[in-house]
Amino acid sequence: SGLNVLAKAAGKLYFGSATDNPELNDTTYTSYLDNSNHFGQITPGNALKWDATEPEPNTFTFTEGDQVTDLVKSNGQILRAHNLVWHEQLPSWVTSNNYSASQLTEVIQNHISNLAGHYKGQPNTDFGFRQDAWDVVNEPFNDDGSFRSDVFYDTLGSSYISIALDAAREADPNAKLYINDYNIEYTGAKATAMQNLVKTLQSDSVPIDGIGMESHFIVGEVPTTLVENFQAFADLGVEFAITELDIRMTLPETADLLEQQKQDYYTVVSACLQVSACKGITVWDWTDKYSWIPSTFPGQGAATPFDDNYEEKPAFDGIVAALQGQ
Ligand code: G3I
């Protein structure tokens, strides 16, 4: 009952996981990650970000990215590439040079043509290495639905989004082009803003194929409007994916919290299964050992379906039950 095998049987493209380069030295970890019965798709958690790939202007380093994509290739998995334009993990030269609008446009276009160009053109088959999607723009909105103020928006207004999408389509014509964000999984101002952005891009003939729903949730607080909201995105004619799923709790773990977490994972996975435009599900790493949560939210953690010792948690059973339609 591998997670990816069950997801595909349920009509999805994959069940996958994020990973990060330091973890790849842990051979027990990689023995699970390499098992495409469980993980048919990988997202590099940091390796493709701007600071990792273009640390100095027009100097590109693909070493860490290639380490992950070599693994993806040898495992016959699918790559979700993350990300091209984001306000975090930006090298300081992007923000400190006070670029004009036309200069920053060139900086964005050059970054995308080199990075997306490097990873393009992989065989488009489930049996080989498939570069499925790029998160072209990451986290463009504030929670109230206004555009986030960052170097891109402050210099170019929302036009940086179409500049990035156009450049990505040119660099990697076969990749699905996504915008990825959090707190858009449920109905509300931020989801509405994203839907309005999709409509504007579509009416301006800007390429937009999908929306990434990060899905960093809290045990016992999984939103109740997932399916309704997912359907609203599907009705716009875009696909979407659950791109960074984890469900954190305040530590210590208790049997009750783990049982609630099982129910919560079931709810999220079932919501994806109920809407055909939901292409796949990615957990933001599969083991608590390498989750980003404890370092960012002190006192919280245990957010993934496998514990620190790689044992399946009740959450794992919740995912399996949902994928089996139980
Ligand atoms: O690379 C440096 C290393 O040189 C240094 O020694 C070390 C000391 O702290 O830091 C390393 O950088 C860290 C980087 O991960 C690579 O490991 C940063 O401090 C750390 O902040 C960074 O965290 C990443 C975070 O994005 C940054 O915002 C997480 O690993 C990564 O999982 C997380 O992923 C994001 C998605 O991209 C977007 N959605 C939210 C998600 C969770 O925050």
Boltz pocket constraint, residues with backbone or C-beta under 6 A from the ligand:
constraints:
  - pocket:
      binder: B
      contacts: [[A, 20], [A, 45], [A, 46], [A, 88], [A, 89], [A, 138], [A, 214], [A, 244], [A, 292]]
      max_distance: 6.0
